[in-house]
């Protein structure tokens, strides 16, 4: 779901079944678009390499410096690409012109995020040249409103249920492609663009739907109170724990299929390089990787939907970065410069469990589901939420292996439940958050670092 300034947009994804001719045409388009992507990216890198040099290494008083060329942009590369199509008509013949322009626009956006950053000022990594296997998506920006034709299926199943309708989508220069029409398009929405992507189990189309009659209404600001708010703490033993004690059990989808994937990978490594059996096993492995990813996403949607049905209007969650939590440990060296154990063996299993849980994907889905239900999600700082007693505000340093919170005041509670209560208190402003404390020395006693926290 996406709200622009004047319109309301949705994205619906369907599976398509192209015939042999269309399949070869789509593969050829991806191959040529990948070549265009690498060509446009190399021009930008070449310009930066030729027009940036240190001042002390440039003989200004000896050699005449020519005027700097303008940096490559979306419009200049689009004009240059049009010229290359005229001179090399056979290379780019048959590809829709807007598809090529969208591929160049994709390079523009990627390079700008690397040089300038996004709207929040965060820069991405250096763009990479893509192989044919990694370039799997292209965009058709302008489609006719009647490009999708649906044929009502009059037949019924044995149990009396109505069969799925038959649909075809008209793609420019590709033709009528069959669509697995598993859910109908809402009334009032028109098709504006399409993303065609190749995956391990086939081809998919993501349709961008637009409805200009729906006004762009902003959701009212909800004031969080003790009654209409809920704190959520995500974890690995329990997927999330609410501040009222409700628990969502975790499902480790990748762990279930880990042994089967290891056996397939071992079989693939035993086959000769670039052989047909090796390619078949690689395709089979990619399909097995796709299954737990889809199961995980479905689980996240179901869990977020259950939270959206609750009576609370405000959800307080942790502002965490799973990518930082799953980083490798820093290497350790002794006085002689030799590497010593740094605990990475145990951390690798923890990193795998963090990635298998998919906290970042769940939180983004929760924001979408909450906005759809007229609710809001507020991210708070998670510092010391599992170390502070929610009863007496006393600080206790605990390792991850300690799952029960026991305070000197006699308060005993599950660690995650105690953290969920503190997350809600932080969101309500009952006590302030602070920077993370340093871990005390192992020789210190427990009473030596129990520090009370003043409530606001």
C-alpha positions as CSV (number, residue, x, y, z in Angstrom):
1,X,0.0,0.0,0.0
2,X,1.3,3.4,-1.0
3,X,-0.2,6.9,-0.7
4,X,1.1,9.5,-3.1
5,X,0.2,13.2,-3.1
6,X,-3.1,12.8,-5.0
7,X,-3.7,9.1,-5.6
8,X,-3.9,5.8,-3.7
9,X,-1.8,3.0,-5.0
10,X,-1.6,-0.8,-4.4
11,X,0.8,-3.5,-5.6
12,X,-0.7,-6.9,-6.6
13,X,1.6,-9.8,-7.6
14,X,0.6,-12.6,-9.9
15,X,2.3,-15.5,-11.5
16,X,2.5,-15.6,-15.3
17,X,2.9,-18.5,-17.6
18,X,4.5,-17.4,-20.9
19,X,4.8,-19.7,-23.9
20,X,8.1,-20.9,-25.4
21,X,8.4,-17.9,-27.7
22,X,7.6,-15.4,-25.0
23,X,9.9,-17.2,-22.6
24,X,12.8,-16.9,-24.9
25,X,12.0,-13.2,-25.6
26,X,11.8,-12.3,-21.9
27,X,15.2,-14.1,-21.3
28,X,16.7,-12.2,-24.2
29,X,15.4,-8.9,-22.8
30,X,17.0,-9.6,-19.4
31,X,20.3,-10.4,-21.1
32,X,20.3,-7.2,-23.1
33,X,19.1,-5.0,-20.2
34,X,21.9,-6.5,-18.0
35,X,24.4,-5.4,-20.7
36,X,22.9,-1.9,-20.7
37,X,23.1,-1.7,-16.9
38,X,26.7,-2.6,-16.8
39,X,27.5,-0.2,-19.8
40,X,25.8,2.8,-18.1
41,X,27.4,2.0,-14.8
42,X,30.9,1.7,-16.3
43,X,30.5,5.1,-17.9
44,X,29.8,6.7,-14.5
45,X,32.7,5.0,-12.9
46,X,35.0,6.0,-15.8
47,X,34.0,9.6,-15.4
48,X,34.7,9.7,-11.7
49,X,38.1,8.0,-12.3
50,X,39.1,10.4,-15.0
51,X,37.9,13.6,-13.4
52,X,39.0,13.2,-9.9
53,X,42.7,13.4,-8.9
54,X,44.6,14.9,-6.0
55,X,45.8,18.5,-6.5
56,X,49.4,17.7,-5.6
57,X,49.6,15.0,-8.2
58,X,48.3,17.2,-11.1
59,X,51.0,19.3,-12.9
60,X,49.0,22.5,-13.2
61,X,51.9,24.7,-14.2
62,X,53.4,22.3,-16.7
63,X,50.5,20.7,-18.5
64,X,47.3,22.3,-19.9
65,X,44.2,20.9,-18.3
66,X,41.2,20.5,-20.6
67,X,37.8,21.5,-19.5
68,X,36.0,18.9,-17.4
69,X,33.3,16.9,-19.1
70,X,29.8,16.9,-17.8
71,X,29.0,13.9,-15.5
72,X,26.8,11.3,-17.0
73,X,23.1,11.7,-16.1
74,X,19.9,10.0,-16.8
75,X,19.1,12.2,-19.8
76,X,22.6,12.1,-21.4
77,X,22.8,8.4,-21.1
78,X,19.3,8.0,-22.5
79,X,20.3,10.0,-25.5
80,X,23.5,8.1,-25.9
81,X,21.7,4.8,-25.6
82,X,19.3,6.0,-28.3
83,X,22.2,6.7,-30.6
84,X,23.7,3.2,-29.9
85,X,20.4,1.7,-30.8
86,X,20.6,3.4,-34.2
87,X,24.2,2.2,-34.8
88,X,23.7,-1.2,-33.3
89,X,20.1,-2.0,-34.3
90,X,20.5,-5.7,-34.1
91,X,21.7,-5.6,-30.5
92,X,18.7,-3.7,-28.9
93,X,16.1,-4.5,-31.6
94,X,12.8,-5.7,-30.1
95,X,13.1,-4.2,-26.6
96,X,10.5,-1.6,-25.7
97,X,12.1,1.9,-25.5
98,X,10.5,2.7,-22.1
99,X,11.9,-0.6,-20.7
100,X,15.4,0.6,-21.7
101,X,14.7,4.0,-20.1
102,X,13.6,2.4,-16.9
103,X,16.8,0.3,-16.8
104,X,18.9,3.5,-17.1
105,X,16.7,5.2,-14.5
106,X,17.5,2.3,-12.2
107,X,21.2,2.9,-12.6
108,X,20.7,6.6,-11.9
109,X,18.9,6.0,-8.6
110,X,21.4,3.4,-7.5
111,X,24.4,5.7,-8.2
112,X,22.7,8.7,-6.5
113,X,22.2,6.6,-3.3
114,X,25.9,5.8,-3.4
115,X,27.0,9.4,-4.0
116,X,24.4,11.5,-2.3
117,X,22.3,9.2,-0.1
118,X,18.6,8.8,0.3
119,X,16.1,11.2,1.8
120,X,17.5,10.5,5.3
121,X,21.1,11.1,4.2
122,X,22.0,7.4,4.4
123,X,24.4,6.2,1.7
124,X,24.3,2.8,0.2
125,X,27.3,0.7,-0.9
126,X,29.1,0.9,-4.2
127,X,27.0,-0.3,-7.1
128,X,28.2,-3.6,-8.5
129,X,28.2,-4.9,-12.1
130,X,25.6,-7.5,-12.4
131,X,25.7,-10.9,-14.1
132,X,22.8,-12.3,-16.1
133,X,21.8,-14.5,-13.1
134,X,21.6,-11.5,-10.8
135,X,19.6,-9.2,-13.2
136,X,16.1,-10.6,-12.9
137,X,13.6,-7.7,-13.1
138,X,12.6,-5.0,-15.6
139,X,9.8,-2.5,-15.5
140,X,7.1,-1.5,-18.0
141,X,6.0,1.9,-16.8
142,X,3.0,2.7,-18.9
143,X,0.3,0.1,-19.6
144,X,-3.2,0.5,-21.0
145,X,-6.0,0.4,-18.5
146,X,-7.7,-2.5,-20.3
147,X,-4.5,-4.5,-20.7
148,X,-5.8,-7.2,-18.3
149,X,-8.6,-9.3,-19.7
150,X,-10.4,-11.8,-17.4
151,X,-12.5,-14.7,-18.6
152,X,-15.0,-16.1,-16.1
153,X,-14.5,-19.8,-15.6
154,X,-17.9,-21.5,-15.7
155,X,-16.7,-24.9,-14.4
156,X,-16.8,-25.9,-10.8
157,X,-14.8,-28.3,-8.7
158,X,-16.0,-31.7,-7.4
159,X,-16.9,-30.2,-4.0
160,X,-19.0,-27.5,-5.7
161,X,-16.5,-24.6,-5.3
162,X,-16.0,-22.2,-8.2
163,X,-12.8,-22.6,-10.2
164,X,-10.3,-19.8,-10.7
165,X,-10.9,-17.3,-13.5
166,X,-8.7,-17.2,-16.5
167,X,-6.8,-14.0,-17.2
168,X,-4.4,-12.7,-19.8
169,X,-2.3,-9.5,-19.7
170,X,-1.2,-7.7,-22.8
171,X,2.5,-6.7,-22.5
172,X,3.9,-4.4,-25.2
173,X,6.0,-6.3,-27.8
174,X,5.4,-9.5,-25.9
175,X,1.8,-10.2,-26.5
176,X,-0.9,-11.9,-24.4
177,X,0.6,-13.7,-21.4
178,X,-1.5,-16.0,-19.2
179,X,-1.9,-14.9,-15.6
180,X,-2.7,-17.1,-12.6
181,X,-5.5,-14.9,-11.4
182,X,-5.8,-15.9,-7.8
183,X,-7.4,-12.7,-6.5
184,X,-9.4,-10.1,-8.3
185,X,-8.4,-6.4,-8.7
186,X,-10.6,-4.1,-6.6
187,X,-13.2,-2.0,-8.3
188,X,-12.1,1.5,-9.2
189,X,-8.4,0.7,-9.6
190,X,-6.6,0.9,-12.9
191,X,-3.3,-0.6,-13.9
192,X,-0.5,1.9,-14.3
193,X,2.8,-0.1,-14.4
194,X,4.1,-3.6,-14.2
195,X,7.3,-5.2,-12.9
196,X,8.2,-8.5,-14.6
197,X,10.7,-10.6,-12.6
198,X,12.2,-14.1,-12.9
199,X,12.4,-16.3,-9.9
200,X,13.5,-19.8,-9.1
201,X,10.0,-21.3,-9.7
202,X,8.9,-19.2,-12.7
203,X,8.0,-15.7,-13.8
204,X,5.9,-13.1,-11.9
205,X,4.3,-9.8,-12.6
206,X,3.8,-7.1,-10.0
207,X,1.0,-4.7,-11.0
208,X,0.8,-1.1,-9.7
209,X,-2.8,-0.2,-9.2
210,X,-4.1,3.3,-8.8
211,X,-7.4,4.9,-7.7
212,X,-7.7,8.6,-8.2
213,X,-11.1,8.8,-6.5
214,X,-9.7,7.8,-3.1
215,X,-8.6,11.0,-1.3
216,X,-5.2,11.2,0.4
217,X,-6.4,11.4,4.0
218,X,-3.8,11.6,6.8
219,X,-4.3,9.3,9.7
220,X,-5.2,11.2,12.9
221,X,-2.5,11.4,15.6
222,X,-3.3,9.0,18.4
223,X,-2.3,9.9,21.9
224,X,-0.8,6.9,23.7
225,X,-2.1,6.1,27.1
226,X,-1.8,3.1,29.5
227,X,-5.0,1.6,28.2
228,X,-4.7,2.0,24.4
229,X,-1.0,1.0,24.0
230,X,1.0,-2.2,23.9
231,X,4.7,-3.0,24.2
232,X,6.3,-5.7,22.1
233,X,9.6,-7.3,22.6
234,X,11.0,-9.6,19.8
235,X,13.3,-12.5,20.6
236,X,14.6,-15.9,19.6
237,X,12.9,-18.2,22.1
238,X,9.6,-16.4,21.6
239,X,9.0,-14.5,18.5
240,X,7.4,-11.6,20.4
241,X,6.1,-11.0,23.9
242,X,3.5,-8.4,24.6
243,X,3.4,-6.2,27.7
244,X,0.2,-7.9,28.8
245,X,1.8,-11.4,28.8
246,X,0.6,-12.7,25.4
247,X,3.3,-14.7,23.6
248,X,3.7,-15.6,19.9
249,X,5.8,-18.8,19.6
250,X,8.7,-18.7,17.1
251,X,8.8,-20.9,14.0
252,X,12.3,-21.5,12.7
253,X,11.7,-22.1,9.0
254,X,15.3,-22.2,7.8
255,X,16.4,-24.5,10.6
256,X,13.8,-27.1,9.5
257,X,15.2,-27.2,6.0
258,X,18.8,-26.7,6.9
259,X,19.8,-30.4,6.7
260,X,18.2,-31.0,3.4
261,X,19.9,-27.9,1.9
262,X,23.2,-29.1,3.2
263,X,22.8,-32.5,1.5
264,X,21.8,-30.9,-1.8
265,X,24.8,-28.5,-1.6
266,X,27.1,-31.4,-0.9
267,X,25.8,-33.2,-4.0
268,X,26.2,-30.1,-6.1
269,X,29.8,-29.6,-5.0
270,X,30.6,-33.2,-6.2
271,X,29.4,-32.5,-9.7
272,X,31.8,-31.2,-12.4
273,X,31.9,-27.4,-12.9
274,X,29.5,-26.1,-15.6
275,X,27.8,-29.5,-16.1
276,X,24.1,-30.1,-16.6
277,X,23.7,-32.0,-13.3
278,X,25.3,-29.2,-11.4
279,X,22.9,-26.6,-12.9
280,X,19.9,-28.8,-12.1
281,X,21.0,-29.1,-8.5
282,X,21.6,-25.4,-8.2
283,X,18.1,-24.7,-9.5
284,X,16.7,-27.2,-7.0
285,X,18.6,-25.6,-4.1
286,X,17.3,-22.1,-5.1
287,X,13.7,-23.5,-5.0
288,X,14.3,-25.0,-1.5
289,X,15.7,-21.6,-0.3
290,X,12.5,-19.9,-1.7
291,X,10.2,-22.1,0.4
292,X,11.3,-21.1,3.9
293,X,11.5,-17.4,2.8
294,X,7.8,-17.5,1.7
295,X,6.8,-19.4,4.9
296,X,8.6,-16.8,7.0
297,X,6.8,-14.0,5.2
298,X,3.4,-15.7,5.5
299,X,4.0,-16.2,9.2
300,X,4.9,-12.5,9.6
301,X,1.7,-11.4,7.9
302,X,-0.4,-13.7,10.0
303,X,1.2,-12.5,13.2
304,X,0.9,-8.8,12.3
305,X,-2.8,-9.4,11.3
306,X,-3.5,-10.9,14.7
307,X,-2.0,-7.8,16.4
308,X,-4.1,-5.5,14.1
309,X,-7.3,-7.1,15.4
310,X,-6.5,-6.2,19.0
311,X,-8.1,-3.2,20.7
312,X,-4.9,-1.3,21.3
313,X,-4.3,1.7,19.0
314,X,-0.5,2.2,19.6
315,X,2.2,-0.4,19.4
316,X,5.6,0.3,21.0
317,X,8.4,-1.7,19.4
318,X,12.2,-1.8,19.6
319,X,14.2,0.4,17.2
320,X,16.6,-2.3,16.3
321,X,18.9,-3.0,13.4
322,X,19.1,-6.8,12.7
323,X,21.9,-6.2,10.3
324,X,24.1,-4.8,13.0
325,X,23.1,-7.5,15.5
326,X,24.2,-10.3,13.0
327,X,27.6,-8.9,12.3
328,X,30.8,-10.9,12.8
329,X,32.9,-10.5,15.9
330,X,36.1,-8.4,15.7
331,X,39.2,-10.5,15.4
332,X,41.4,-10.7,18.5
333,X,45.2,-10.8,18.6
334,X,47.6,-11.5,21.4
335,X,50.8,-9.5,22.2
336,X,52.7,-11.4,19.5
337,X,50.2,-10.7,16.8
338,X,48.7,-14.2,16.6
339,X,44.9,-14.5,16.3
340,X,43.1,-16.0,19.3
341,X,39.6,-17.3,19.7
342,X,37.0,-14.5,19.6
343,X,33.8,-16.4,20.1
344,X,32.7,-16.3,16.4
345,X,31.8,-20.0,16.4
346,X,29.0,-19.4,18.9
347,X,28.1,-16.1,17.3
348,X,27.6,-17.7,13.9
349,X,24.7,-19.8,15.3
350,X,23.2,-16.7,16.9
351,X,23.5,-14.8,13.6
352,X,21.7,-17.6,11.7
353,X,18.9,-17.5,14.2
354,X,18.5,-13.7,14.0
355,X,18.3,-13.9,10.2
356,X,15.9,-16.8,10.4
357,X,13.6,-14.8,12.7
358,X,13.3,-11.9,10.2
359,X,12.6,-9.1,12.7
360,X,13.1,-6.3,10.3
361,X,10.6,-7.7,7.8
362,X,8.0,-8.3,10.5
363,X,8.3,-4.8,11.9
364,X,7.8,-3.3,8.4
365,X,4.7,-5.5,7.8
366,X,3.4,-4.5,11.2
367,X,3.6,-0.8,10.3
368,X,1.6,-1.6,7.1
369,X,-1.0,-3.6,8.9
370,X,-1.4,-1.0,11.7
371,X,-1.8,1.8,9.2
372,X,-4.4,-0.2,7.3
373,X,-6.4,-0.7,10.6
374,X,-6.1,3.0,11.6
375,X,-3.4,2.4,14.2
376,X,0.2,3.4,14.7
377,X,3.6,1.9,15.5
378,X,6.1,3.8,17.5
379,X,9.8,2.7,17.7
380,X,11.6,3.4,20.9
381,X,15.2,2.9,22.0
382,X,15.7,-0.6,23.4
383,X,18.7,0.3,25.6
384,X,18.6,-1.5,29.0
385,X,15.0,-2.6,28.6
386,X,15.9,-6.1,29.5
387,X,18.2,-5.1,32.3
388,X,15.9,-2.8,34.3
389,X,13.3,-4.1,36.7
390,X,9.9,-3.0,35.7
391,X,8.7,-3.0,39.4
392,X,11.4,-1.0,41.2
393,X,13.5,0.5,38.3
394,X,16.7,-1.2,39.6
395,X,19.4,-2.0,37.1
396,X,20.7,-5.7,36.9
397,X,23.3,-6.8,34.3
398,X,22.2,-10.2,32.8
399,X,23.6,-12.3,30.0
400,X,21.4,-13.7,27.2
401,X,21.5,-17.1,28.9
402,X,19.5,-15.8,31.9
403,X,15.9,-16.0,30.8
404,X,14.2,-15.2,34.2
405,X,14.4,-11.7,35.7
406,X,14.9,-11.9,39.4
407,X,15.2,-8.6,41.3
408,X,16.4,-7.8,44.8
409,X,13.0,-6.4,45.6
410,X,11.5,-9.9,45.1
411,X,10.0,-9.4,41.7
412,X,10.3,-12.4,39.5
413,X,9.2,-12.4,35.9
414,X,10.1,-13.8,32.5
415,X,12.9,-11.7,30.9
416,X,11.0,-11.0,27.7
417,X,7.8,-10.0,29.5
418,X,9.8,-7.7,31.7
419,X,11.4,-6.1,28.6
420,X,8.0,-5.7,26.9
421,X,6.7,-3.8,30.0
422,X,9.8,-1.5,30.0
423,X,9.4,-0.9,26.2
424,X,5.9,0.3,26.9
425,X,7.1,2.5,29.8
426,X,9.7,4.0,27.6
427,X,7.1,4.8,24.9
428,X,4.9,6.4,27.5
429,X,7.7,8.4,29.0
430,X,7.6,6.9,32.4
431,X,11.4,6.6,32.7
432,X,14.0,8.0,30.2
433,X,16.3,5.9,28.1
434,X,20.1,6.3,28.4
435,X,23.2,5.1,26.5
436,X,24.0,1.5,26.9
437,X,26.1,0.7,30.0
438,X,29.4,-1.0,29.8
439,X,29.5,-4.6,30.9
440,X,31.0,-4.7,34.4
441,X,34.1,-6.8,35.2
442,X,33.6,-10.5,36.0
443,X,35.2,-10.0,39.4
444,X,32.5,-7.5,40.5
445,X,29.7,-8.9,42.7
446,X,26.1,-8.6,41.7
447,X,25.4,-5.9,44.4
448,X,28.3,-3.8,43.2
449,X,26.5,-2.7,40.0
450,X,22.8,-2.7,40.9
451,X,22.1,1.0,40.2
452,X,18.6,2.4,40.8
453,X,16.9,4.5,38.1
454,X,14.8,7.4,38.9
455,X,11.4,7.5,37.3
456,X,10.2,10.7,35.6
